[in-house]
Amino acid sequence: MAEPVKIGEIRETRLADALGERYLSYALSTIMSRSLPDVRDGLKPVHRRLLYAMAQLKLDPKSGFKKCARVVGDVMGKYHPHGDMSIYDAMVRLSQDFAVRYPLVDGQGNFGNIDGDNAAAMRYTEARMTSVAMALLDGIDEDTVDFRPTYDGEESEPVVLPSNFPNLLANGSAGIAVGMATSIPPHNVGEICDALKHLIKFPNATIDKLVDFMPGPDFPTGGTLVESRAAILEAYKTGRGSFRVRAKWEVEDLGRGTYQVVVSEIPYQVQKSKLIERIAELINNKNLPILTDVRDESAEDIRIVLEPRTGKVEAEMLMEQLFRMTDLESRFSLNMNVLNAENTPGVMSLREVLWAFLEHRMDVLVRRSNFRLGQIERRLEILGGMLIAFLNLDEVIRIIREEDDAKAALVKAFKLTDVQVEAILNMRLRQLRKLEEMEIKTENDALKKEQKALKTLLKDEGERWKSISDEVTEIKTNFGQKTELGKRRTIIGDAPTAVIVPLEAMIEREPVTVVCSQEGWIRTIKGHLNAEQLKDLKYKEGDKERFAIAAQTTDKILAFATNGRFYTLACDKLPGGRGHGEPLRLMVDLPNDADVTTLMVHVPGRKLLVASDAGRGFIVPEDEVLAQTKNGKQVLNVSGAEEAAACSVVPEGADHVAAVGSNRKIIIFPLDEMPEMTRGKGVILQKYKKGGGALLRDVKAITLAEGLIFPFGSGWRTETDLKHWLGKRAQAGAMAPRGFPTSNRFS
């Protein structure tokens, strides 16, 4: 019987350990090989492989375009064993000038747009590299960086690009790994170069000084940076923070007191179509009543037109509201979590990122210089052999013609190396002319001079830093602020102060009459109605008029209920039209066992007199009764069967309080006997006989000299001789004068 086949070692292990080991491997792979950029060239592996594959296909800016499918195929087949769409999506983004500040791919065809539309299929589009991409690859064939085998071991790929361009900060990066993420906004390369040159000159430069050169991000879509310098400094020092960006806008005067707002730049990574949809949604839902229309008139440039309902509203107020409610203002986070030269992830400050780039350029310079020295030494060796041949030309020719082993004879005769002999034997007859000898001597002298300069450079660190500074200056010349590509797009603005946008600023002010029926149906009618017009109003069957107050659409309406709560209603939110309105209980959380006693227009700064039917009350500032929610605001505390009975305005100059009960007794006492509170039960205003069942019906603040005014017949009556009712607070009072309303109310 044959022995069983051994298929490998079997180890017993805990499931948690096995899962942990495998998940850790996956996490490390995601962090180091997919999601985080390298601090030196600012690229993730897929981007690096894309550019290297395009370089191998010789897709430089001066050559023609090639199908993107060809590039994606090469990248996927040779270097990047992932899906073709993930590679193509990365390639598309590198070509979008609204997504990448300095595009690395020059696309031909449909590569998507700022509205969020996708690019055409890779079989239709074509691409080549930009000059920025060429700068990243500059020196790739000169042993400037290490290479490693590709995933199948058949070819090699660069570990990092030479990167003669500060790509990490210039183009930014974003990615989510396992347990960590990165988010770096793009910056202006001219400003980066200024900061790099200062750091070369002053290696201990502070971030405060570097921010003088780099005041903040420079987004591809422009906009205005509205972050305080202190917040920017803190973000760059710690490597974590955020930047607030607002759309760029201007006012176009349409004449006759009207205008429209035109948005020409929007925040980075905001899709224009979704932004417009959001604004349109706010208009339709009447959350922006002052805005009547939004139009997209964009062509190559962005042009979003906002039409206000009236020209009376300031454009700044309108835009402040839009900044709060839409993506016309957005925040871009900063998390400079990158891989360093040792492939270790970590969050770096601005200074550390800049210094890492400079160290990489120093490493590239040293390796490139050593590579060039090797080339020079090999060439000088060949030129030395050729010069010996020219000095002994006749003898060389004789040896070649007569000797059986010319190579050995030449080595023996002139003490040449194998390389020199091969070069002599491979010379063409035309190279034996006198002019050729002079050219060889000139080249030999030039190479020796270059060799000496390179050796001096490698020995002198100061010279190397000067050389890197010159390279940075060249980057600024090619891509800095004086070029069309390098002009700063994002304006550095001031941090906005906390602007409170008043409701009146967002609503067109129009006169209305607020009508509330006996059954609690509330509505607004355009204009201020007179008594005759109010009589003509229709109500539901069995219902009738109760409150009718003149107001403006910008006003707030206060409703005081029997439960002692104040409810606040926005006048512009009340139903209008020809119907009967809507139940007040649907707009506020008014309990079924409570009813509204008073309805009035809110006037800031006034004082109100509130009282319960138990005869207790106090004065409350009107500003303190405004409610922020539908649940209202408890002001007068009532308990048991007690209910809030009255609420009236304390007029300017009032000096006394008049209270009347259901027993028709009136008491008038000095106003200064009333406390001012924001909430409570209050003090006793009028005393009633125990068991008599009398309740307070109304309370009013008056000016004693003007007398007490109350309804009388179809008009009003003023009682000026009030001595009969004057007394102290908490007294019972005296019977009301003849003709006082049977409702026992002052109004």
C-alpha positions in Angstrom: 0.0 0.0 0.0 1.4 3.3 -1.1 2.2 6.0 1.5 -0.1 9.0 1.6 1.1 12.1 -0.3 2.4 14.9 2.0 0.8 18.1 0.9 2.4 20.4 3.4 2.8 21.2 7.0 -0.4 21.4 9.0 -0.3 23.7 12.0 -2.9 24.0 14.7 -3.6 27.7 15.4 -6.4 29.8 16.9 -8.9 31.2 14.4 -8.4 34.7 15.8 -4.7 34.5 15.3 -5.0 33.2 11.8 -7.5 36.0 10.9 -5.4 38.6 12.6 -2.3 37.6 10.7 -4.0 37.6 7.4 -5.9 40.9 8.0 -2.6 42.5 9.1 -1.0 41.5 5.8 -4.0 43.0 3.9 -3.8 46.2 5.9 -0.1 46.6 5.3 -0.6 46.0 1.6 -3.3 48.6 1.4 -1.3 51.2 3.3 2.0 50.7 1.5 0.9 49.6 -2.0 -2.4 51.3 -2.7 -3.7 54.2 -0.6 -0.9 56.3 0.8 1.4 58.4 -1.4 5.2 58.5 -1.2 6.4 61.8 0.3 9.2 62.0 -2.3 7.2 61.9 -5.5 3.7 62.3 -4.1 2.4 59.3 -6.1 0.6 56.1 -5.3 1.8 52.9 -7.0 -0.9 53.0 -9.7 0.0 56.6 -10.7 3.7 55.8 -10.7 3.2 52.8 -12.9 1.0 54.7 -15.3 3.7 57.4 -15.9 6.5 54.8 -16.2 4.5 52.8 -18.7 3.7 55.9 -20.7 7.4 56.8 -20.7 8.2 53.3 -22.0 5.7 53.9 -24.8 7.5 57.3 -25.5 4.4 59.3 -25.0 6.2 62.6 -24.3 4.5 66.0 -24.9 6.1 66.3 -28.4 5.0 62.9 -29.6 1.5 61.9 -30.8 -1.3 60.5 -28.7 -2.0 56.8 -28.1 -5.2 55.1 -27.2 -5.8 54.9 -23.5 -6.6 51.3 -23.8 -3.1 50.6 -25.0 -1.6 52.4 -22.0 -4.0 50.7 -19.5 -3.2 47.3 -21.1 0.5 47.8 -20.7 0.1 49.0 -17.1 -2.2 46.1 -16.1 -0.2 43.4 -18.0 3.3 44.5 -16.9 3.1 46.4 -13.6 -0.3 46.7 -11.9 -2.2 43.5 -11.4 -5.6 45.1 -10.8 -8.8 45.9 -12.7 -8.6 47.9 -15.9 -11.2 50.4 -14.8 -9.4 51.2 -11.6 -6.3 52.0 -13.7 -8.3 54.0 -16.3 -10.1 56.0 -13.6 -6.7 56.9 -12.1 -5.5 57.9 -15.5 -8.7 60.0 -16.2 -8.3 61.9 -13.0 -4.6 62.8 -13.7 -5.9 64.5 -16.9 -8.7 66.6 -15.4 -7.7 70.2 -14.9 -10.6 70.7 -12.4 -9.4 67.7 -10.3 -5.6 68.0 -10.5 -3.8 71.4 -10.1 -1.0 70.4 -12.5 -2.3 67.6 -14.8 0.2 64.8 -15.5 -1.7 63.3 -18.4 -2.7 65.3 -21.6 -6.0 63.8 -22.7 -7.7 63.9 -26.1 -11.4 63.1 -26.1 -14.0 63.0 -23.4 -12.4 62.9 -20.1 -15.4 63.9 -18.0 -16.4 67.3 -16.6 -17.0 69.2 -13.4 -20.7 68.2 -13.5 -19.7 64.7 -12.5 -20.2 63.1 -16.0 -17.9 60.1 -16.6 -15.2 59.9 -19.2 -15.7 58.0 -22.5 -14.6 54.4 -22.7 -10.8 53.9 -22.9 -11.1 52.6 -26.5 -12.2 56.1 -27.6 -9.9 58.3 -25.7 -6.2 59.1 -26.3 -3.4 60.4 -24.0 0.2 61.4 -23.6 2.3 62.9 -20.8 2.5 66.5 -19.9 5.7 68.5 -19.2 5.0 68.1 -15.5 5.0 64.3 -15.8 8.3 64.5 -17.8 9.8 66.5 -14.9 8.8 63.7 -12.5 10.5 61.2 -14.7 13.6 63.4 -15.4 16.7 61.2 -14.9 14.8 57.9 -14.6 17.4 56.2 -16.9 20.4 57.6 -15.0 20.4 55.3 -11.9 18.7 58.0 -9.9 16.2 55.7 -8.2 16.0 52.0 -7.2 14.2 49.5 -9.4 12.4 46.3 -8.2 11.0 43.3 -10.1 7.4 43.6 -11.2 4.7 41.3 -9.8 5.5 38.5 -12.3 9.3 39.0 -12.2 9.6 39.5 -15.9 10.4 43.2 -15.8 11.4 45.9 -13.4 9.7 49.1 -12.2 10.9 52.1 -10.2 10.4 52.2 -6.5 10.0 56.0 -6.6 10.3 58.6 -9.4 13.2 61.1 -9.5 10.6 63.8 -9.2 12.1 67.0 -10.3 8.8 68.6 -9.3 7.2 68.9 -5.8 4.2 66.8 -6.7 2.9 65.9 -3.3 2.1 69.4 -2.3 1.5 70.8 -5.8 -1.2 68.2 -6.7 -2.1 66.9 -3.3 -3.4 63.5 -2.6 -6.4 61.7 -1.0 -6.8 58.0 0.0 -8.3 55.8 2.6 -6.3 52.8 3.9 -7.0 50.4 6.7 -7.0 52.4 10.0 -5.5 55.5 8.4 -6.2 58.0 5.7 -4.5 60.8 3.8 -5.9 64.2 2.6 -3.6 66.8 1.2 -4.9 69.8 -0.8 -3.0 71.1 -3.9 -0.8 74.1 -3.6 0.8 76.7 -5.9 4.2 75.3 -7.2 5.7 78.8 -7.4 5.1 79.3 -3.7 6.3 75.8 -2.9 9.6 76.7 -4.7 10.0 79.9 -2.7 9.5 77.9 0.5 12.0 75.2 -0.7 14.7 77.8 -1.5 14.2 79.5 1.8 14.5 76.1 3.6 17.7 75.3 1.7 19.2 78.7 2.8 17.8 78.4 6.3 17.4 74.7 7.3 16.0 75.6 10.7 13.3 77.9 9.3 10.0 77.8 11.3 6.7 76.9 9.8 5.5 80.5 10.5 8.1 81.7 8.1 7.4 79.0 5.5 3.7 79.9 5.6 4.7 83.5 4.5 5.8 81.8 1.3 2.9 79.3 1.2 -0.1 81.1 2.6 -2.5 78.3 1.8 -3.8 75.8 -0.7 -4.3 76.7 -4.4 -7.2 74.7 -5.7 -7.7 73.8 -9.4 -11.2 75.3 -9.3 -10.2 78.5 -7.7 -12.5 80.0 -5.1 -11.6 82.0 -2.0 -9.8 80.6 1.0 -11.5 82.0 4.2 -9.5 80.5 7.0 -7.6 82.4 9.6 -3.9 82.5 9.6 -3.8 81.0 13.1 -5.8 77.9 11.9 -3.6 77.5 8.8 -0.5 77.7 10.9 -1.8 75.1 13.3 -2.8 72.8 10.5 0.7 73.0 8.8 2.5 72.5 12.2 0.5 69.4 13.2 -0.2 68.0 9.7 -3.9 67.9 10.6 -6.6 70.5 10.1 -9.0 71.8 7.5 -9.4 74.7 5.1 -12.6 76.5 4.4 -13.2 77.5 0.8 -16.0 79.6 -0.6 -17.2 80.1 -4.2 -16.1 83.3 -6.0 -19.0 85.5 -6.9 -19.8 89.0 -8.2 -22.9 91.2 -8.5 -24.2 92.1 -12.0 -26.4 95.3 -11.9 -29.5 94.9 -14.1 -30.7 98.4 -13.6 -33.8 99.8 -11.9 -32.6 98.7 -8.5 -32.3 95.0 -9.5 -29.3 92.7 -9.7 -28.2 89.1 -10.1 -25.4 87.2 -8.5 -23.0 85.3 -10.8 -20.8 82.5 -9.4 -17.7 82.0 -11.5 -15.7 79.6 -9.3 -16.9 76.8 -6.9 -15.1 75.0 -4.1 -12.8 72.1 -5.0 -14.4 68.7 -5.5 -17.9 70.1 -5.6 -19.9 68.8 -8.5 -21.6 71.8 -10.3 -24.8 69.8 -11.2 -25.4 68.6 -7.6 -24.7 72.1 -6.3 -27.4 73.6 -8.6 -29.8 70.8 -7.7 -29.4 71.6 -4.0 -30.0 75.4 -4.6 -33.1 74.6 -6.7 -34.4 72.2 -4.0 -34.0 75.0 -1.4 -36.0 77.4 -3.7 -38.8 74.8 -4.3 -39.0 74.0 -0.5 -39.2 77.8 0.2 -36.2 77.5 2.5 -34.7 80.4 0.5 -37.8 82.6 -0.1 -35.7 85.6 -1.3 -34.2 83.6 -4.1 -36.4 83.1 -7.1 -34.3 81.2 -9.7 -30.9 79.6 -10.3 -29.6 79.1 -13.8 -26.5 77.3 -15.2 -25.1 79.4 -18.0 -21.7 77.7 -18.0 -19.7 77.0 -21.2 -16.0 76.5 -20.8 -16.0 78.7 -17.7 -18.4 78.3 -14.8 -21.3 80.7 -14.7 -24.1 80.1 -12.2 -26.7 82.8 -12.1 -28.7 83.5 -8.9 -31.8 85.7 -9.2 -33.1 87.3 -6.0 -36.8 88.0 -5.6 -36.2 91.6 -4.8 -33.3 94.0 -5.2 -33.8 95.4 -1.7 -31.9 92.5 -0.1 -28.1 92.9 0.1 -26.2 90.4 -2.0 -23.8 89.8 0.9 -26.7 88.7 3.1 -28.0 86.4 0.4 -24.6 84.8 -0.2 -24.1 84.3 3.6 -27.3 82.3 3.7 -26.2 80.2 0.6 -22.8 79.6 2.1 -24.5 78.1 5.2 -27.0 76.0 3.4 -25.1 74.7 0.3 -21.7 73.6 -0.9 -20.9 77.1 -2.1 -18.8 76.9 1.0 -17.0 73.6 1.9 -14.2 72.4 4.0 -11.2 70.4 2.7 -9.4 68.5 5.4 -5.6 68.3 5.8 -4.1 65.0 6.9 -0.5 64.7 5.7 -0.3 61.0 6.4 2.4 59.8 3.9 5.0 57.1 3.4 8.6 58.2 4.1 11.8 57.0 2.4 11.8 53.9 4.6 8.2 53.1 3.5 6.9 53.9 6.9 3.5 55.7 7.2 3.2 58.8 9.4 1.8 62.3 9.7 4.3 65.0 8.8 4.3 68.7 9.2 4.7 71.1 6.3 8.4 71.6 7.1 9.0 67.8 7.2 7.3 67.3 3.9 9.4 70.0 2.2 12.6 68.7 3.8 11.8 65.1 2.7 11.5 66.3 -0.9 14.8 68.2 -0.7 16.6 65.1 0.8 15.2 63.0 -2.1 16.5 65.5 -4.6 19.9 65.4 -2.9 19.9 61.6 -3.1 18.9 61.9 -6.8 21.7 64.4 -7.4 24.4 62.2 -5.8 23.3 59.1 -7.7 23.0 61.0 -11.0 26.4 62.5 -10.6 28.0 59.1 -9.8 26.2 57.7 -12.8 27.5 60.5 -15.0 31.0 60.0 -13.6 30.9 56.4 -14.5 29.9 57.3 -18.1 32.7 59.9 -18.3 35.3 57.4 -17.1 34.2 54.8 -19.7 34.3 57.4 -22.4 37.6 58.8 -21.3 39.1 55.3 -21.4 37.9 54.9 -25.0 39.1 58.4 -26.0 42.5 57.7 -24.4 42.9 54.6 -26.6 41.8 56.5 -29.7 44.4 59.3 -29.0 47.1 56.7 -28.7 46.0 55.3 -32.0 46.2 58.7 -33.7 49.7 59.3 -32.3 50.9 55.9 -33.6 48.6 55.6 -36.6 51.1 54.0 -39.0 52.2 51.4 -36.5 48.5 50.6 -35.6 47.7 50.1 -39.2 50.7 47.9 -39.8 49.8 45.7 -36.8 46.2 45.3 -37.9 47.3 44.4 -41.5 50.2 42.1 -40.6 49.6 40.5 -37.2 47.5 37.4 -36.9 46.3 38.4 -33.5 46.0 42.1 -33.9 44.3 42.6 -30.6 47.0 41.0 -28.5 49.7 42.8 -30.5 48.1 46.2 -29.9 47.7 45.5 -26.2 51.4 44.5 -26.0 52.7 47.4 -28.1 50.8 50.2 -26.5 49.6 48.8 -23.1 45.9 49.3 -24.0 42.9 47.9 -22.2 40.4 45.5 -23.8 37.9 48.4 -24.1 40.4 50.6 -25.8 41.6 47.9 -28.3 37.9 47.1 -29.2 37.3 50.8 -29.8 40.4 51.0 -32.1 39.5 47.9 -34.0 35.9 49.1 -34.5 37.0 52.5 -35.9 35.9 53.3 -39.4 38.4 54.6 -42.0 36.6 57.9 -42.2 37.4 58.5 -38.5 41.2 58.5 -39.3 41.0 62.0 -40.7 42.8 64.9 -39.0 39.5 66.7 -38.1 38.3 63.6 -36.1 41.5 63.7 -34.1 40.8 67.3 -33.1 37.2 66.5 -32.1 38.4 63.7 -29.9 40.9 65.9 -28.2 38.2 68.6 -27.6 35.7 66.0 -26.3 38.4 64.5 -24.0 39.2 67.9 -22.5 35.6 68.8 -22.0 34.9 65.4 -20.3 37.9 65.9 -18.0 36.6 69.3 -17.1 33.1 67.9 -16.4 34.7 65.0 -14.4 36.5 67.5 -12.2 33.4 69.6 -11.6 31.3 66.5 -10.7 34.0 65.3 -8.2 34.1 68.7 -6.6 30.3 68.7 -6.4 30.2 65.3 -4.7 32.8 66.4 -2.2 31.2 69.8 -1.4 27.7 69.7 0.2 27.3 73.4 -0.2 27.7 73.1 -3.9 25.2 70.3 -4.0 22.6 72.4 -2.2 23.4 75.3 -4.6 22.7 72.9 -7.5 19.4 71.8 -6.0 18.5 75.5 -5.4 19.1 76.1 -9.1 16.9 73.1 -10.0 14.1 74.6 -7.8 14.5 77.9 -9.6 14.1 76.2 -12.9 10.9 74.5 -11.7 9.5 77.9 -10.7 10.5 79.3 -14.1 8.8 76.5 -16.0 5.7 76.1 -13.8 5.6 79.2 -11.5 3.2 82.1 -11.2 4.4 83.8 -14.3 3.2 80.9 -16.5 -0.4 80.4 -17.5 -0.6 77.1 -15.7 1.1 78.4 -12.5 -1.0 81.5 -11.8 -2.6 81.4 -8.3 -6.3 80.5 -8.7 -7.5 80.5 -5.1 -7.7 83.9 -3.6 -6.5 84.2 0.0 -9.3 86.0 1.8 -10.1 86.9 5.4 -11.8 84.6 7.8 -15.5 85.6 7.9 -17.0 86.8 11.1 -20.1 85.3 12.6 -22.7 87.1 10.5 -26.3 86.8 11.8 -28.6 86.9 8.8 -31.9 88.4 10.0 -35.1 86.9 8.8 -36.2 90.2 7.2 -33.2 90.1 5.0 -34.3 86.9 3.3 -38.0 87.6 3.0 -39.7 90.2 0.9 -41.6 92.6 3.2 -45.3 92.7 2.3 -48.3 93.8 4.4 -50.6 90.9 5.4 -53.5 90.4 7.8 -53.2 87.4 10.1 -56.6 85.9 10.7 -57.3 83.1 13.3 -60.8 81.7 13.8 -62.6 80.6 17.0 -61.8 77.0 16.1 -58.0 77.8 15.7 -57.8 77.9 11.8 -55.1 80.4 10.9 -54.2 82.1 7.6 -52.8 85.2 6.0 -54.5 87.6 3.6 -52.5 90.1 1.5 -52.8 93.7 2.6 -54.2 95.2 5.8 -58.0 94.7 5.8 -60.4 97.2 7.2 -63.5 96.4 9.3 -65.8 96.1 6.4 -63.4 93.7 4.6 -63.0 91.6 7.8 -66.8 91.2 7.9 -66.8 89.7 4.4 -64.3 86.9 5.3 -65.7 83.4 5.1 -65.1 80.7 7.8 -66.0 77.0 8.1 -69.5 76.2 9.1 -70.0 76.8 12.8 -66.7 78.8 13.0 -66.3 82.6 13.3 -63.6 85.3 13.6 -61.5 85.6 16.8 -58.2 87.3 16.0 -57.3 89.6 13.1 -54.0 91.5 13.3 -52.2 93.6 10.8 -48.6 92.4 10.2 -45.8 92.1 7.7 -44.4 89.0 6.0 -41.2 89.5 7.9 -42.8 89.5 11.3 -43.0 86.8 13.9 -46.3 86.1 15.6 -46.6 85.3 19.3 -49.3 83.0 20.5 -49.9 82.8 24.3 -51.9 79.7 25.4 -53.8 78.8 28.5 -51.0 76.4 29.5 -48.7 79.4 30.1 -46.6 78.7 27.0 -45.6 81.1 24.3 -45.5 79.8 20.7 -43.7 81.6 17.8 -44.9 81.5 14.2 -43.1 82.9 11.2 -45.5 85.1 9.3 -44.2 84.1 5.9 -44.7 80.4 6.8 -48.5 80.8 7.5 -50.8 79.5 4.8 -52.3 82.1 2.4 -54.7 82.0 -0.4 -58.5 81.9 -0.5 -59.0 78.8 1.7 -59.8 78.7 5.4 -56.1 78.2 6.3 -54.7 75.4 8.5 -55.2 74.4 12.1 -52.8 76.2 14.4 -52.3 72.9 16.3 -50.6 71.4 13.2 -47.9 74.2 13.3 -47.1 74.1 17.0 -47.4 71.4 19.6 -50.4 72.9 21.4 -52.1 70.3 23.6 -55.7 69.5 23.1 -56.7 70.8 26.5 -55.1 74.2 25.9 -56.3 77.1 23.9 -54.8 80.4 22.6 -55.7 83.4 24.7 -53.6 86.1 22.9 -52.2 86.5 19.4 -49.9 89.4 18.6 -47.0 90.6 16.4 -43.6 90.4 18.1 -41.9 93.7 18.7 -38.3 93.4 20.0 -37.6 95.3 23.2 -41.2 95.5 24.6 -42.4 94.1 27.9 -45.5 92.0 28.5 -47.9 91.5 31.4 -49.0 87.9 31.9 -51.5 86.6 34.4 -53.3 83.4 35.3 -57.1 83.1 36.1 -56.0 82.5 39.8 -55.0 86.2 39.9 -51.2 85.8 39.8 -48.9 87.4 37.3 -45.7 89.3 36.5 -43.9 91.3 33.8 -41.7 89.5 31.2 -39.4 91.0 28.5 -40.9 90.1 25.2 -37.5 89.0 23.8 -37.5 86.3 26.4 -40.7 84.6 25.3 -39.5 83.8 21.7 -39.6 80.0 21.2 -37.1 78.2 18.9 -39.1 75.0 18.6 -42.7 73.9 17.9 -43.0 72.9 21.6 -43.1 76.6 22.6 -41.5 78.2 25.7 -43.0 77.9 29.2 -43.2 81.3 30.8 -46.2 81.4 33.2 -46.3 78.3 35.5 -49.8 77.0 36.0 -50.9 73.9 38.0 -54.0 72.0 38.5 -57.1 73.6 37.2 -55.4 77.0 36.9 -55.0 78.5 33.4 -53.2 81.4 31.8 -55.9 84.1 31.3 -54.3 87.3 30.0 -51.4 88.7 28.2 -51.0 92.4 27.3 -48.3 94.8 26.2 -46.8 97.3 28.8 -46.9 100.6 26.8 -44.3 103.3 27.1 -45.0 105.5 30.1 -47.4 103.1 31.9 -47.4 103.5 35.6 -50.3 101.4 36.9 -51.9 98.0 36.4 -55.6 97.4 36.1 -57.0 93.9 36.8 -60.6 92.7 36.5 -62.2 89.4 37.7 -65.2 87.5 36.7 -66.9 89.1 39.7 -66.7 92.4 37.8 -64.4 93.9 40.4 -61.5 96.1 39.2 -58.3 96.9 41.1 -55.8 99.4 40.0 -52.3 99.5 41.6 -48.8 100.9 40.9 -46.8 99.2 38.2 -43.7 99.1 40.3 -45.4 96.6 42.6 -45.1 94.0 39.8 -41.9 92.0 39.5 -40.1 91.4 36.3 -39.3 87.7 35.6 -38.6 85.4 32.8 -40.5 82.4 34.2 -42.6 81.7 37.3 -46.0 81.8 38.9 -45.8 85.5 39.7 -47.4 87.5 42.5 -51.0 88.0 43.5 -52.6 90.8 41.5 -56.2 90.6 42.8 -57.7 88.6 45.7 -61.0 86.8 45.4 -63.4 85.5 48.0 -62.8 81.9 48.9 -65.4 79.6 47.5 -66.9 82.4 45.4 -65.6 81.0 42.2 -64.3 84.3 40.9 -61.4 84.2 38.4 -59.2 86.8 36.9 -60.4 87.8 33.4 -58.1 90.5 32.1 -55.1 92.6 33.1 -53.8 95.8 31.5 -51.0 98.3 32.1 -52.2 101.9 32.0 -51.1 105.5 32.4 -53.1 106.9 35.4 -53.3 110.4 33.9 -54.8 109.1 30.7 -57.4 107.1 32.5 -58.9 103.6 31.9 -60.1 102.9 28.3 -62.6 100.1 27.7 -65.3 99.2 25.0 -68.6 101.0 25.3 -71.4 100.3 22.9 -70.0 100.5 19.3 -67.1 102.7 20.5 -64.8 103.4 23.4 -65.1 105.1 26.8 -62.4 106.6 28.9 -62.8 106.7 32.7 -60.5 109.4 34.1 -61.6 109.5 37.7 -60.0 106.3 39.0 -59.8 107.0 42.7 -62.6 104.6 43.4 -60.5 101.7 42.1 -57.1 102.7 43.3 -55.5 100.4 45.9 -52.7 98.1 46.6 -51.7 94.9 44.8 -53.6 91.8 46.0 -56.7 93.7 47.1 -60.2 92.8 46.0 -61.0 96.1 44.3 -64.4 97.7 43.5 -67.2 97.1 41.1 -66.7 98.1 37.5 -68.2 101.3 36.3 -71.7 101.3 34.7 -71.4 100.3 31.0 -68.3 98.1 31.5 -68.4 95.1 29.0 -70.1 92.0 30.2 -67.1 90.0 29.0 -65.2 91.5 31.8 -62.3 92.5 29.5 -60.6 95.8 28.8 -60.5 95.2 25.1 
